[in-house]
Amino acid sequence: MNNPTQLSLLQDEIRHRYETLSKRLKQVARYILDNSNSIAFDTVASIAAQASVPPSTLIRFANAFGFSGFNEMKQVFRQHLMEETVNYTERARLFRQTSTDDNVAPEKPAEILNVFTMVNAQALQQLAMQTSSEQLDRAVELLNNAENIYVIGLRRSFSVASYLTYALRHLERRAFLIDGLGGMFTEQLSMVKPKDVVIAISYSPYAQEALELVELGAKRGAQQIAITDSQVSPLAAFSDVCFVVREAQVDGFRSQVASMCLAQTLAVSLALNNAKDE
């Protein structure tokens, strides 16, 4: 079974809403669904011409699906290509192929450092602006009342999950990292109970094992905290608290700075909460 991605979720939404679209928007929908591999490379003018619609229709189509413009929607297709390209050298080469005059790939180490610093600063500002105090308070409350805390983070999410487990252990919490050693994903979560909390961290393309584990946690009645990258992430459906983190990316390589900042915020907030109780 293929892991769901932001692109597959967008395609599913387009199919679901297809019959409700106007005639012109249906033309765009058909073209996008039939030509997903070329969307990342083609210009807006080229796509409009091939879909037989004016460029303004592409903008209206993107707006209808929650994007500020069609170029923002194109980034979903572009990012999908990056994610499907596992080899980092090939990923960098692909980035150059899809670069535009407004989006030139940095070449030198100092340029890469400057770009990563800039985009991470923007990602952190966005995290602070879009994360509500109610979400944070609720998450800390769940962690404070949990008998056991199970942390799930696979592949590139593993480092964030590992840190969070480490921090929770230093707070003398019964925290367990679900790493699937020996393929024992289900076994590691088999003791989860309603008074426990499951923290799941996953980004597009979402790890299938993580989705199966959060579904198991939901069936067992555990409270769940999701750290993911979209409101339509499959993790969101199972979560009591869902943090949407937009990580910075350069050359198709995504950072983890914002996610790590959020994890540290939860840990330190829980520590301060413990100090009040003493």
N, C-alpha and C positions, 0 to 999 in steps of 0.2 A: 504494500500500500504506500503510495507516494505521500510524503509529508506536505501538509498545506503550506502555501507561501502567500505573501501579500498579493502576488500576481494571480494565483489560483482563486483566492478569495474575491479579488476584484472581478475576475472573469465570471465567477459564480453569481455575483451580484448583478452583472450586466445581463446574464442569461435570465435571471429571475425577474428583472424589471423590464425586459425587452418589449413585451407587449404593451407596456404603459408609455413607451417613448413615442415621440412624434416621428413622422416619416423621415425627416432629415437625420434625427438622432439615431433612428434604426439603421440608416445607411452607415453611420460612423460605427455603431455597435457591431454590425456584420463585418466591416473591414477590420476592426480591431481584433475580434475573435478569430478571424481567418488568417490574420497576418501578424500574430504576436511576435514572431522572431525578427521582423524587420522594423517594428515600431521604434525600437531603441536607436536604430541607425538613420532612419529617414527624417527629413526636416518636416516641420509643420506644414509648409506649403506643399511638399510632395505628398504627404498623407492626405491632405485636403483634396488635392487633385485626383488622387487614385480612388478616394472615397466618393468623388463627385459632389463635394460640398464646399462652401466657402470656409476659409480658416476660422471665421467667427463661430461657425457651428461646432468646430472642435473645442473651442473655449466653452461654449454652452454645455457641450457633452461632459467635459471635465468638471465644470461647476455642478452639474447634476449629480455627480458621484463624489462630491465633497472636496474637490481639488480647486486650488485658486486659479489654475490655468492648465493648459494642455501640456506644457513643458513639465509641470510638476507630476502629471499623470505619467508622462514618458519615463520619469525616473523610476517608477515601479517596474517597468519593462527592462530598463537598463540595469537596475539592481538585481533583477532575476538572472540576467545573463552573468553578472559577476558572481552570484551565489552558486550558479551551476558550474562555474569554472573553478575547480578546486585548486589547480596549480597556480601559485601566486605570480609566477613569471607570466603565464598566459593571461592572468587577470589584469596585470599591469598593461600588457599589450592590448588587451581588449578595451581598456579604459582609454588608451590613446586613440583607438579607432572610433570610439563614440564621443570623443572630446569635440567641443565646438570652440569658436573664437572666444566665447565668454566663459569657457570652462577648460582651460589648458592645464594639462597634467604637470605638477611640479617635478623637477628632474634631480636637482642637487639635494643632498641631505639637509642643508640649512633651509632650503625652500620647503622641503617636506615638513621639517620641524615647525617652521613658521605657520604653515597652513594648518597642521594638526592642532597647534596651540590656539589658533584663531577659531577654528570650527568647534573645538572642544569647549572653548569659553562660551560660544553661542549656545551649544547644547546644554551647558550647565545653567545658563540664564533661562533657557526655555523650560528646563526641569523645574526650577524654582517658581517660575510663573504659572506653570500648568499643573503643578501638584498641590492639591488643596490641603489645608490644615486638617480638615475633617478626615481625609484619607489617612494621613499620617497618624493622627490620634487613634483612629480605629485600628490601624495595623499594630501600633504599640500596645493597645489594649488587648488585642488578640494574643500577641506574643507574651504579654505579662501574665495572662490567665492560662496559658497553655501548659498542659502537663508534659507533653513532648512536642518537639518541633522537628519536622522532617523537611530537609532542604533538597530540592531537585534542580539541577543545572547541568545539562549535558553539552558536549562539544564546546563551542566558544563561550557558553554560559558557565562552564565548569569553574572558571577562576573566581567569578563573582559568588557562586554558591559555596565554594571552598572558603573564601574569606568570611562570608556571613556565618557559616558553621563555626569557624575559628573564633569569631567575635562572640557568638552566643555561648560557646563553651567557656570563654573567659568571663562571662556573666553568670557562670554556674547554672546554665540552663541545660536541660536534657535535649541537646540538639544532635541530629543525625544526618550525615550527608549521604544521600542516595546516589551512589556512583555506579551501581550495576555490576560490581566486581563479580566476575564469573558468570555474567548474564543473570544475576539474581536481583533484578529490578523489583519484581512483584514481591519476592520474599523479604526484601529489605523494608517494604512498606506494609507487610502483612499484619503487623500489630497495631496499625493506626486506629485510633478511637475518636469518638465525638469530641472529647475534651482536648484533642491534639490539634496542632496547626500544621498545614502543609504549605511551604513556600515554594512556588514553582517559577523558575526563570527560564524563559525561552523566547527566541526571536526567529523571524522568518529566515530560512525555512524551518518551521517548528519541528523539534525532535519528536518522532512518533512515540518513542518510549515515554517522554514527558507527558504527552497527551493521555496515554493510557494510565499513567500513574495518577494524574489529577482526577481522572474519571473514577479510579479506584478509591481515592480519598473522598470524593463526593459521595460515593455509594456507602462508605463507612461513616458518613456524617461529620467528617472533620471540617474545621474552618480552613479556608484557603486564602492565601495572599499570592497574587500573580504579579510578576514583573515582566512586562512584555513590550512589544513595539506598536501595537495597534488596538483600537477599541473593538475591532472585529477579530482579534486574535482568538483562536479556539480556546485558549486558557481563560479568557475573560468570562466565558459562559459558566465556568465552575467556581469563580472566585467570589469571595465576600468583599475583598478589597483588590482593585486592579490598578496598578501603576503603569501608565504608558510612558515609556522612555524612548525618546528620539535620539539615538546615538549619532555622533558625528561620523562622517566617513570621508576618506580621501582615496582616490584611485581605486574605489571599490573595496577598500579596507576599512571596516567599521571599528570604531573605538569602543572602549568599555568604561570610559571615565565617568559618564553620567550614571550608569548602573552601579558602579562601585561607590559613587558619592551617595546614592540613595541607600545602598546597603549599609554604609557607615552611619548615615543619618538614623536609620532604624536602630542600629546597635547602640549608638551613643544616647539616643532618646530613651531607650530601654534602661540603660545604665543610670541615667539621671532619674528616671522614674523609680528605680530600685532605691536610690539614695534617699528619696523623699520618704519612703516607707520605713526606713531604719530609725 
